[in-house]
Amino acid sequence: MTATLLTVFFLVYLGMILGGLPFLQLDRTGVALLGAIALVGTGVVSPEGAVAALHLPTLMLLFAFMVLSAQLRLGGFYAWVTRRLAAWPLRPALLLGALVGVVGALSAVFSNDVVCLAVAPVLIAACHRRGLAPMPYLLGLACAANVGSAATLIGNPQNMLIGARLGLSFSGYLGEALAPVALSLLATWAIIVALTRGRWHEARAVDPSPAPLAAQDLRDEAEAGLDRWQAAKGLTVALALLGIFLFTAWPRELAALVGAGLLLTSRQLHSRRMLGLVDWELLVLFIGLFVVNHALEASGLLATGLDALAAVGLHLEQPGTLFAAAVVLSNLVSNVPAVMLLLPVATDPLAGPILALASTLAGNLLLVGSIANLIVADAAERRGLRLDWRTHARVGVPVTLATLAIAATWLLWRASLGAAA
C-alpha cells in the first residue's frame, strides 16, 4: 500500500509540475482525478475515506463565487467597467495606473481568473481604438489581477482554501494583507511604466479585418452590453456577502451558497448559462488533490518527511522557511497544490497571511505560474498579439521580486510586533 501511495503521489505532482503526464492526454485536472481514482481503486483509500477527505466549505465557497462571477459576466459588468475605464481622458501611464487599481480591486472580490477572462478582450479593443499599444496594459492586467486577489480570502482559490482550513477571520486577514497588496499594486504600476519607457502607442496600423472570432469570442461579444438589472443583482449580492463576512459570524461558505441560490433564481438568465460558466475543472482539481494529499497525511508519510527535513535544518513551520517554500512550490506545481502541501505545517500565527501572500504573488514570476496569466496570453493570441514567456518575464520577474520583498518586509515587521507583545 505504501509503495502504491508514494507512486501515485509522485505521478500526480509530476503532473502538476509538467501540466500533464507524458504520452497521455491529461492536464492537471485529469492527473489529479486519475490519482484519486487510483487510490480508491487500489484500496489505499476507501470510498468513504475519499468523501471524508473533501473539504466541503472550500468547495462550497469556490462554487458560490463562480456563480456570482458568472452573473456579473453575463450582465456585462466587467466589459462595461473596462470600456468606461478606457474612455477616461488620461495620459497612457495614468491610464495604466487606473487599470491596475481597478483590476486589483475587482480581483480581490470576484476572482482574478474571471476578471482577466472578461476584461482582456475588451481591453485589447479599447487600446486599438485609442491607438495604444495593448501589451503594457495586458501585462498590467495579469499582474494586477494576481496581486489584487491576495487582498482577501475570496480573491482566488488558494486563499479560499487557506481561509477555510485555518479558520481565518475575513476582516483580520484583510487587515494583514491590505497594506502590502496596495504597495505591491503601486510597485507593479511603477515597474511597468519604467520598462515601457514611453512606448505607449502602436507602431503599426490595426488591421480593420481581424481573423474570424472563435466560439468563445463570439460569446464574449454577445455578453458585452450592460444589463443593468442583472449587474445590479450581482453587485447587491456581492456587497451583502462582504458585509456578512466582515461583520457577522455566519459561516462564509453558507452565506455565499445562499447568495448563489438567489442569483440562480432568475426569470431571465437560464441556470444552464450560469452553470456553463462555472469552472467545473477547477472544482474537480480540488477534489482530486484533497483525496491524494489526505491519503499521504493519514499514512504518516508526510510527518516522516517533515521530520527528515527538520533533521537537516529545514523547519517548514517557521515563517521564513514557509514563505520561501510557498514561493518555490507555487512555481513548481502551481499555487493550489503548493498550498495543499504546506497547510499541514501552517501552525505559526502568521501562517495564513504568509501562505496566501507568498503563493499568490509568486504567480507573476512565470507565464505558467498563474491561470490568470495564461488567460490574458490566450486572449492576446486570439487577436494577433504575442504574449510569450519572454515578454511576460521581462515584467513578471521584477514585479514578483518587488512584491515578494514588500510582503516579506511587511510580514517580518508584523512578526516583530507580535514577538514584542
C-alpha positions in Angstrom: 0.0 0.0 0.0 2.8 2.4 0.9 4.5 1.9 -2.5 1.3 2.4 -4.3 0.5 5.6 -2.4 4.0 7.1 -3.0 3.9 6.2 -6.7 0.5 7.8 -7.2 1.6 10.9 -5.2 4.8 11.2 -7.2 3.0 10.9 -10.5 0.3 13.4 -9.5 2.7 16.0 -8.5 4.9 15.3 -11.5 1.7 16.1 -13.5 1.3 19.3 -11.5 4.9 20.4 -12.5 4.6 19.4 -16.2 1.0 20.4 -16.7 0.1 16.8 -17.5 1.8 13.4 -18.0 3.9 12.4 -21.0 2.2 10.4 -23.7 -1.2 10.9 -22.1 -3.9 13.4 -23.0 -4.2 14.6 -19.4 -4.0 18.1 -18.0 -3.5 18.9 -14.3 -7.2 18.3 -13.5 -7.1 14.9 -15.3 -3.9 13.9 -13.4 -5.4 14.8 -10.0 -8.7 13.0 -10.7 -6.9 9.9 -12.0 -4.7 9.9 -8.9 -7.7 9.9 -6.7 -9.4 7.2 -8.7 -6.2 5.0 -8.5 -6.1 5.4 -4.7 -9.7 4.4 -4.3 -9.5 1.7 -6.9 -6.5 0.0 -5.3 -8.0 0.2 -1.8 -5.4 2.6 -0.4 -8.4 5.0 0.3 -11.9 3.7 0.9 -14.8 5.5 -0.9 -15.9 6.7 2.5 -12.4 8.0 3.2 -12.3 9.8 -0.1 -15.6 11.6 0.7 -14.3 12.5 4.2 -11.1 13.9 2.6 -13.1 16.6 0.7 -13.1 20.0 2.4 -16.7 21.0 1.7 -16.5 24.6 3.0 -13.8 25.4 0.4 -15.7 23.7 -2.4 -19.0 25.4 -1.5 -17.3 28.8 -1.3 -15.5 28.3 -4.6 -18.6 27.2 -6.4 -20.7 30.1 -5.0 -18.3 32.7 -6.1 -18.1 31.1 -9.6 -21.8 31.6 -9.8 -21.5 35.2 -8.6 -18.9 36.0 -11.2 -21.0 34.3 -13.9 -23.9 36.6 -13.0 -21.7 39.7 -13.4 -20.1 38.4 -16.6 -23.5 37.6 -18.2 -24.7 41.0 -17.0 -21.9 42.7 -18.9 -20.5 44.3 -15.8 -16.8 43.6 -16.4 -17.0 44.8 -20.1 -18.8 47.9 -19.0 -16.2 48.8 -16.4 -13.4 48.2 -18.9 -15.0 50.4 -21.5 -15.7 53.2 -19.1 -12.1 53.0 -17.8 -10.6 53.1 -21.3 -12.7 56.2 -22.1 -11.2 58.2 -19.3 -9.1 61.2 -20.7 -5.9 60.1 -19.0 -2.4 60.0 -20.3 -1.2 56.4 -21.1 0.8 56.0 -17.9 -2.0 57.3 -15.7 -4.5 55.1 -17.6 -2.3 52.1 -16.7 -2.4 53.2 -13.1 -6.2 53.4 -13.1 -6.3 49.9 -14.8 -4.0 48.4 -12.2 -6.1 49.9 -9.3 -9.5 48.9 -10.7 -8.4 45.4 -11.7 -6.7 44.9 -8.3 -9.9 45.9 -6.5 -12.2 43.7 -8.7 -9.9 40.7 -8.3 -10.0 41.0 -4.5 -13.7 40.3 -4.6 -14.6 38.5 -7.9 -11.6 36.2 -8.5 -8.6 37.1 -10.7 -9.2 34.4 -13.3 -12.7 35.6 -14.1 -11.7 39.3 -14.2 -8.9 38.5 -16.7 -11.2 36.4 -18.8 -13.8 39.1 -19.1 -11.6 42.2 -19.2 -8.8 41.1 -21.6 -10.8 41.1 -24.9 -12.5 44.4 -24.2 -9.2 46.0 -23.1 -7.4 45.0 -26.3 -10.2 46.5 -28.4 -10.2 49.7 -26.3 -6.4 50.0 -26.7 -6.7 49.7 -30.5 -9.4 52.4 -30.6 -7.2 54.8 -28.7 -4.1 53.9 -30.8 -2.3 52.5 -27.7 0.0 49.5 -27.6 -2.0 46.8 -25.8 1.0 44.9 -24.3 1.7 47.2 -21.3 -1.9 47.1 -20.4 -2.3 43.4 -20.8 0.8 42.8 -18.6 -0.7 45.3 -16.1 -4.0 43.4 -16.2 -2.4 40.0 -15.5 0.0 41.2 -12.8 -2.6 43.4 -11.0 -5.2 40.6 -11.1 -2.8 38.3 -9.3 -1.6 40.9 -6.8 -5.1 42.3 -6.0 -6.5 38.8 -5.5 -4.2 38.4 -2.5 -6.0 41.1 -0.6 -8.9 39.0 0.6 -9.8 35.4 1.5 -12.1 35.2 -1.6 -9.8 36.7 -4.2 -8.5 33.4 -5.5 -8.9 29.6 -4.9 -5.9 29.1 -2.8 -6.9 32.0 -0.4 -10.4 30.5 -0.1 -8.7 27.2 0.9 -6.4 28.8 3.4 -9.1 30.8 5.0 -11.5 27.8 5.3 -8.9 25.3 6.5 -7.2 27.6 9.0 -10.4 29.3 10.2 -9.1 32.8 9.5 -11.1 35.9 10.2 -12.1 37.7 7.0 -11.6 41.1 8.5 -8.4 40.0 10.3 -6.8 38.8 7.1 -7.9 41.9 5.2 -6.1 44.0 7.9 -2.9 42.0 7.4 -2.9 41.9 3.6 -4.3 45.3 2.6 -1.2 47.3 3.1 1.3 45.0 1.3 -1.1 44.4 -1.5 -1.7 48.2 -2.0 2.0 48.8 -2.0 2.5 45.9 -4.4 0.0 47.3 -6.9 1.8 50.6 -6.8 5.1 48.8 -7.4 3.6 46.9 -10.3 2.4 50.1 -12.0 5.8 51.8 -11.4 7.8 48.9 -12.8 5.7 48.6 -16.0 5.9 52.3 -16.6 9.7 52.2 -16.2 10.0 49.3 -18.5 7.7 50.7 -21.2 9.9 53.8 -21.5 7.4 55.9 -23.3 6.5 53.3 -25.9 2.8 53.6 -25.3 1.4 53.9 -28.8 1.0 51.3 -31.5 3.8 51.1 -34.0 1.6 49.9 -36.9 -1.9 50.4 -38.1 -4.5 48.0 -36.8 -5.9 45.5 -39.4 -9.6 46.5 -39.9 -10.4 43.0 -40.9 -9.4 40.8 -37.9 -9.4 37.0 -38.1 -12.8 35.3 -37.5 -13.6 35.0 -33.8 -13.7 31.7 -32.1 -16.9 30.5 -30.4 -15.7 31.8 -27.0 -15.0 35.2 -28.5 -18.5 35.3 -30.1 -20.0 34.6 -26.7 -17.8 37.3 -25.2 -19.1 39.8 -27.8 -22.7 38.8 -27.0 -22.1 39.5 -23.3 -20.6 42.9 -23.9 -23.7 45.0 -23.4 -24.6 46.1 -19.9 -27.8 44.6 -18.4 -28.3 47.0 -15.6 -30.7 44.7 -13.7 -28.5 41.6 -13.8 -25.4 43.6 -13.0 -27.2 45.3 -10.1 -28.4 42.0 -8.8 -24.9 40.5 -8.8 -23.4 43.6 -7.2 -26.1 43.6 -4.5 -25.4 40.0 -3.5 -21.6 40.7 -3.6 -21.9 43.7 -1.3 -24.2 41.8 1.0 -21.7 39.0 1.3 -18.9 41.3 2.0 -20.9 42.8 4.8 -21.7 39.4 6.2 -18.1 38.3 6.0 -16.8 41.5 7.7 -19.4 42.0 10.4 -21.1 38.6 11.3 -20.0 35.2 12.4 -22.2 33.4 9.7 -20.0 30.8 8.0 -18.7 32.2 4.8 -19.5 29.2 2.7 -23.1 29.0 3.8 -23.7 32.7 3.2 -22.1 32.5 -0.2 -24.1 29.4 -1.1 -27.4 31.2 -0.2 -26.2 34.2 -2.4 -25.6 31.8 -5.3 -29.0 30.3 -4.9 -30.6 33.7 -5.1 -28.7 34.5 -8.3 -29.7 31.2 -9.8 -33.4 32.1 -9.1 -33.9 34.2 -12.2 -36.6 34.8 -14.7 -34.2 36.0 -17.4 -30.9 34.1 -17.1 -31.3 30.4 -17.5 -29.4 28.3 -15.0 -27.8 26.5 -17.9 -26.0 29.7 -18.9 -24.9 30.4 -15.3 -23.7 26.9 -14.6 -22.0 26.8 -18.0 -19.6 29.5 -16.8 -18.7 27.6 -13.6 -15.1 26.3 -13.7 -16.0 22.6 -13.0 -12.5 21.5 -13.9 -11.1 23.6 -11.1 -13.5 22.0 -8.7 -12.5 18.6 -9.9 -8.8 19.5 -9.4 -9.5 20.4 -5.8 -11.4 17.1 -5.2 -8.6 15.0 -6.7 -5.9 16.8 -4.7 -7.9 16.7 -1.5 -8.0 12.9 -1.8 -4.3 12.4 -2.7 -3.0 14.8 -0.1 -5.3 13.4 2.7 -4.1 9.9 1.9 -0.4 10.9 2.3 -1.1 12.8 5.5 -3.2 9.9 7.0 -0.5 7.4 6.2 2.1 9.2 8.4 4.5 9.6 5.5 4.1 13.3 5.4 5.0 13.6 9.1 8.0 11.4 8.5 9.1 13.6 5.6 8.8 16.7 7.7 10.9 15.2 10.4 13.6 14.3 7.9 13.6 17.9 6.7 13.8 19.2 10.2 16.8 16.9 10.9 18.7 18.8 8.1 17.7 22.2 9.4 14.6 22.9 7.3 11.7 23.6 9.6 8.8 24.4 7.3 6.6 25.6 10.2 9.0 28.6 10.7 7.7 31.8 9.0 10.7 32.5 6.8 11.1 28.9 5.6 7.3 28.6 5.0 7.4 31.8 2.9 10.3 30.6 0.8 8.7 27.1 0.4 5.4 28.7 -0.8 7.2 30.7 -3.4 9.3 27.8 -4.7 6.5 25.2 -4.7 4.0 27.6 -6.3 6.3 27.9 -9.3 6.9 24.2 -9.5 3.4 22.7 -9.0 1.2 25.9 -9.1 -0.2 27.6 -6.1 -3.2 25.5 -5.3 -1.3 22.2 -5.0 1.5 24.1 -3.2 -0.8 25.4 -0.6 -2.4 22.0 -0.1 1.0 20.5 0.6 2.0 23.2 3.0 -1.2 23.6 5.0 -0.3 20.8 7.5 2.8 22.8 8.7 0.9 26.2 8.8 1.0 26.5 12.6 2.5 29.9 13.1 0.1 32.8 13.9 1.0 34.5 10.6 1.0 31.3 8.6 -2.3 32.1 6.8 -1.1 35.5 5.5 2.3 34.0 4.7 0.9 31.3 2.6 -1.7 33.5 0.9 0.6 36.3 0.0 3.6 34.2 -1.0 1.7 31.7 -3.1 -0.3 34.4 -4.9 2.4 36.9 -5.5 4.7 34.2 -6.8 2.3 33.6 -9.6 3.6 36.6 -11.5 7.1 35.2 -11.9 6.5 32.9 -14.9 3.8 32.9 -17.6 2.7 29.5 -16.5 2.7 30.5 -12.8 -0.9 31.6 -12.8 -4.0 30.7 -14.8 -4.7 34.4 -15.0 -1.5 34.9 -16.9 -2.4 32.2 -19.4 -5.9 33.6 -19.9 -4.5 37.0 -20.8 -1.9 35.4 -23.1 -4.6 33.4 -24.8 -6.9 36.4 -25.3 -3.9 38.3 -26.9 -3.1 35.4 -29.2 -6.7 35.2 -30.4 -6.4 38.9 -31.5 -3.0 38.6 -33.2 -0.8 39.7 -30.3 2.1 37.6 -29.0 2.5 37.5 -25.2 5.1 34.8 -24.8 7.1 33.8 -21.8 10.0 36.2 -22.6 7.6 39.2 -22.9 5.9 38.2 -19.7 9.2 37.5 -17.8 10.6 40.9 -18.6 7.8 42.4 -16.4 6.8 39.4 -14.3 10.2 38.8 -12.8 10.9 42.3 -11.4 7.2 42.6 -10.4 7.4 39.3 -8.5 10.7 40.1 -6.8 9.5 43.6 -5.8 6.1 42.4 -4.5 7.6 39.5 -2.6 10.1 41.8 -1.0 7.3 44.1 0.1 5.2 41.3 1.5 8.2 39.7 3.3 9.2 43.1 4.8 5.6 43.7 6.0 5.3 40.2 7.5 8.6 40.5 9.2 7.5 43.7 10.8 4.2 42.2 11.9 6.1 39.2 13.3 8.4 41.5 15.3 5.3 43.4 16.7 3.8 40.0 17.8 7.1 39.0 19.4 7.3 42.3 21.3 3.8 41.9 22.6 
